[in-house]
Amino acid sequence: MEQLSYVLVTPYTIAKSRTGGVLSRLLSRVNLELVGAQMFAPTEEFAKDYAESVYQTYEGDNPRGRIHLRDYIIKSFSPSGGRRHRVLMLLFRGEDAYSKITDIAGPLYDEEQTLESITGETIRDTYADFYTSHEDPEQVLYYEPAVLAPRSHGTAVKHLKMIGDFIKDEPQIITNMKYRNPEKIEKTLVIIKPDNWRYASSRPGTIIDMFSRTGLRIISCKIQRMTLNQALEFYGPVKKVLLKKLSPIYGQQARKTLERDFNVQLRDEIQDVLTSTLGEQLAQDQFYQILEFMSGNRPDTCPVEEMDYPGKVKSMVLLYEGEDAVKKIREVLGPTDPTKAPGGTVRREFGQNIMVNTAHASDSSENAEREMRIVKINENNCYEVIATYLQALENHN
């Protein structure tokens, strides 16, 4: 049976915009499927319970590590100043999930390291710190593990149940920030499209890392398998644009082809007929290709009863918040056509064409609200993934 394991990205790592780098390492270095992602804000009670569970199930090499880790979780995961802090959970499924994630996360060092001894091979090599006093090695001066993950089946099961019970009724959008100018604050939706998930790659994490230069905060995250009906509603406004823009182009191309192949001069009325028939059909096919790209299904081949089934391809949905969020994200994203995008933008870096252009971002606050509703930003599959796995284990045993 495949294992389900988790990675918790710590509040400090998120605040320092290192989330993309962590995700890049995980996606490109472990042969596992990312099946869930959820941002949540722990309560003090959860932080203490989770810290105690980590203490009781500690599997590190040095007994002192369990104390440091427990104290860190209580301090860093608990609310401070009346504000709960963001933690990102990533769920991975596959063979030997625990050991693979443990290897890429790296050890929790319990002694001061020299620069020469750090290789950057693991997540903690790059993003974690553990410093003790020269005078008193027992005194920890600074400790930041960057990520937390279980090492064994028993620990994973225990923690997954605890986390699942907590996130079940938690809000999907983290509203833990008081802004100086709240009237300037916007939310904008980003979708890291299916072309980034076809094979193990650092691309999704790199894209998040590129968006981090906006200074905006990620306040929600989920793995999405867009249904065909969702894709139809999401891209509905695009259909009219495509028909209006592409139908005349296809009609003109068809006229030129016929005139060349049959050595005849066609009247303008014939081109109008070609535009309204063949041109519209080809333009609609382009629309269907977009739907298939985003959901894995086409309206002309998908049975009606399956149009609300989860799609065959996946995306990652992110919600960003901050001043001028819509404009800032779209500037980093770049225009729809990657060939016209400036250097340093996401689409210039990773996009292929107008359809396979690596990511979507809302073009207005109003559209962000509309798109959030369509992708059901307030719903997340992580609890169901955890509950289904735990139930399967119970049945298996």
N, C-alpha and C positions, 0 to 999 in steps of 0.2 A: 504493500500500500504506500502511495506517495505521502511524503511528510508535508505538513503545513507549518511554517515557522514565521516569525515576525522580526522586524527591526523597528526600534523606536529611535527616531531622530530627536535629539534632546533640544530643549528650548533655546539653549545658547547657540547650538549649531544652526537652528532656524533663524534666530535673530541676527546672526552674522552672515546670513545669505549663503550658507555652505550646503544647503539642501541639494542643489543641482549636482554639486561635486560628489556628494555621498551617493546619490542615485546613479550617477554615471559609473562609479566603481561597482556598485551592486549589479547593475544591468549588464555590464560588459564583462564582468569577471566570474559571475556565477551562472551555471547552466540551469536556471530555475525560471518559472513563470511568475511574473508579478500579477497577482489575482485580486489585489485590493489595496487601496490607499485611503487613509482617513486622517484628517487633522482633528484633534480634540484638545480640550483644556482641562487637565486634571484638577480635582478638588484636593483639599488638604487630606481628607480621609482616604481618597484613593491613593495619593502619594505615599502615605504612611503604610497602607496595606500592601501596596506593590513593593515598597522598599523592604518591608519585613519578609515578604515572600522571596524576594531576591536574596536577602540575607540567609534565609533558611535553605534555599536551593543552590547556594553559591557553589560553583564548580571550578573556581580559579585555582592557581597553583599556590598562592600564599594566603593563609587564613586571615591576615590583616585586610586583605582586599575586600572581604565581605563587609567589614565595618565601614571602610571608606565609601564603598558603593552604596550602602544603605543610607549613610549620612548625606551623600551627594543627592540621591533621589529625593529624600525628604526636603532638602533645602532647595533644589532646583525645580522640582516638579510642583511643589506646593505654591499656592498663590502668594504674592507679595504685594504690599501696598494696596490691598483690596482687589488685585487683578490676577486672574488665572492666566497661565502661560501656555503657549502652543506647543504641542507634541505631535509629530507626524508618525503614524504607524503605516508600515509597508508590509503586506502579506505576500510571502513567496511560497510556491508549491512545487514539489519535485522530489527526485531521488536524493537522499542524503542532504536534505535541506539544512538541517542543524549544523552539520560539520562544514558545509560549503560556506554558509554565512559566517560562522565563527572564524573560519580561515581568512576571509576577506575583511572582516571587522578588525581582526588583530587582537593581540593580548592586552590585558589591562596591566600596564607596567606598574611595578611597585617600588621603583627606585629612580633616582634622577638619571636622565640619559644625557650623553654628550651629543653634540650635533653630528659627529661622525658615525654614531651608532644608529641614527635614524635613516631609513632607506626610502620611505615614502611608499612602500609596497602595499600597505594596508590602509584602511580608512583611518584607523587611530594613529598610524604613523604620520599621516598628513594633518588630521584635524584634532587629535586628542593631546592632552598634556597631563603629566603626573610629575610634580616636583616635590621633593622632600628637602629638609634642611640639611646643610653640610654638617652642622654641629650635632643635630639630632635626627638621624634617619627615620625615627618613628614619627616625627612631626611633618605632616603633609602641608606644604605651603600653597599648592594649587592643584586642583584635580578637575579634569573635564574629559569624560570618556567618549564624547561625540555621538556614539550610538550605543544602544543596548540590545542584546539578542540572547536567546537561550542557547545552551550548548547541548542539551539532551532532550529526548522525547518527554520524559516525565516533567521536566521544568517547562518545556514549551506548552504542554497540555494544561498545566496548572495556571500558567500566566495567561494563556489564550482565553481560558474560561473567565478569569478575573477581568481582563481587558474587555472581553465581549460583553459581560454583564454591565460594565460601566458605560460603554459607548452606545449600548442599545437605545437609550433614551436621551442621549446627548445631542445638542444642536449640531448641524453640519456646517454652519457658518460661525466662525469665532468672532464675536463682537466684544473684544476685551480692551479696546483702545479708546482713549478720550483724546480727541484732536483739538488743537488750538483753534483751527478754523474749520469747524465741521461742515459749514456750507460749501466748502471747496472739495470735500471728499467724495470720490466716486468709486463705484465697484465696476469691474470689467471682467468679462469671461474670456478665458483662453482655452482652446482645445489643441492638444498636441496630437496630430492626426495619425491615422492608422499606418501611413508609410514609415513612421518611425518605430513601429513595433513588429515588423515582419521578421526580424532576426535580432539576436542579442547585440545591443549597440549602446554606446554612451550618448547617443544623440538626444534622447528625451531629457537627460540630466543636463547636457550642454545647453539645450534650449532654455531650460529653467535658469541656468547660470547666466545666460545672456540677458534674460528678462530681469534678473536681479539688479542690474545696473540702473534700473529705473528708480530704485529706492522704495518700491511699493512692497506691501506686505501680502503674503499668501494667507488667505483666511479660510479657504476650503479646498479640498482635493479629493478626487475620486477616480476610479477606473470605470470607464463607460463603454458598454457595448450598445451602441445606438440602434434602436429598433428602426425598421423601415418607416413606420408611421412617424416616429420622431424626426427622422431625416427628411421626410416629406414636409413636415411642418417647419422644421428648422430652415430648410432651403427653399421653401415655397416662394418667397419674394424673388429668388434668383431665376425662377422659371420664366416669368414674364420678361425679364431683362434678356435672357438667352434667346427666347423666341424673337423678340424685337430686334436684337443685335445680329444674331447668327442666321436667321431665316433668309434675309436678303442676300447675305454673303454666299450661302449655299445655293440659292436660286441663281445668282450670277455665275457661280462656278459651273453649275449644271448647264446653263445656256452656252457658256464658252466651250464646254466639253462636247455638247451636241453639235454645235456649229463646226467645230474642228473635225469631229469624227465623221459627220455626214456632209461636210462641205456645203453648208446651207446657212443663210442669214435668217435668223428667227425674229419675229416681231416682238416688240416690248410686252405685248399682252401675254405672250408665251412665257416670258420670264416671270411675269406676275403669277401665272399659274404654277410655275415651278417653285416659286417662293412660297406660295400658300400650301403647297402639297409636299413635295420632296424636301424643300427648305425647312419647313416646320417639323417634319418628321426627323430630319437629321439634328435639328436644334433640340428637339425633345429627347433624342437619344443621348445628346451631350448631358442633359439634365439627369437622365437615368444613370449615366456613368458616374456623376457626382454622388448620387444616392448610393450606388453600389460601392463606390470608393469609401464612403463613410459608414455604411452599415453592412456591406457584404451581400446585399440583396438588391434586385431590381423590381419595380412594380409590375412589369410585364411578365415576370417569370415566378414571382413569389406568390404562393397561395394566400388568399385573403386571411385565412385563419392563422397564418404565421407572421402577419405584418407587425404584431406586437411582441414577437419573440425577440430575445436579446440577439443583437447582430453577430455576424461571423467574424468581425474584426473589432479591435479595441482601440480606444483613445484614452488619453488622460485629460480630465477636466480640472482646471484651476480657476479659482476666483481671487483676483487681486484687488487691493483696496489702497487708496491714498489720493493725494491731490492730483488732479488732471490725469487720473489713471488711464482713461480711454486713449488719450493722445500719447501718453508716454509709452504704453504698450505697443501701439500701432507704429510708432516711430522705430522701435527696436525690431518689430516684426517685418516691416517693409511692405511695399505694394503687392497686389495680388499676383502680378507677373514677376516671377523671380529674376527674369533677364533684365528687368527694368529697376530692380531693387538696388539701393546703394550698398557698397561694401560694408561689412560689419553688421548687416541685418540678418535676422534669422532666415528669411526666405532666400536671400542671396547666397547664404552659406549652405543651406540644405534643400531648398526648393528645386523642383525639376521643371514644372510648367504651371499654367494657370490653375489646374485642378490639383495636381500633386505638389502643393506648395507648403507642406510640412506643418503648418499651424493656422488656426483661426483665432481672431480676436474681435470682440464687439466693436462696432464703429460708432456707437453712441451709448449713453447711459440708458436710454429707453430700450434700445435693442438688447443691451446687457440683461435688463430685467426680463424681457421676452425670452431670451435664450436660456436664462437660468431656469425659467419655468419649464421650458421644453425638455431640457436635460435633467430635470428634477434634481436641482442642486441640493435640495433639502433631504434627499434620500441617498443612502449609501449601502452597498452590498456587503460591507465588511462583517457586520454582525451575522448575516446569513451564511457567509463563507465559513466563519468560525464555528457557528452552531451546527452546520451541516457536517463539517469535519469531525467535530467532537461526537456527534451522533453516529457517524460512520465508524469511528473508533470503538464506541460502545457496542455497536452491533457486531463488529468484527471480533471483539473479545468475548 
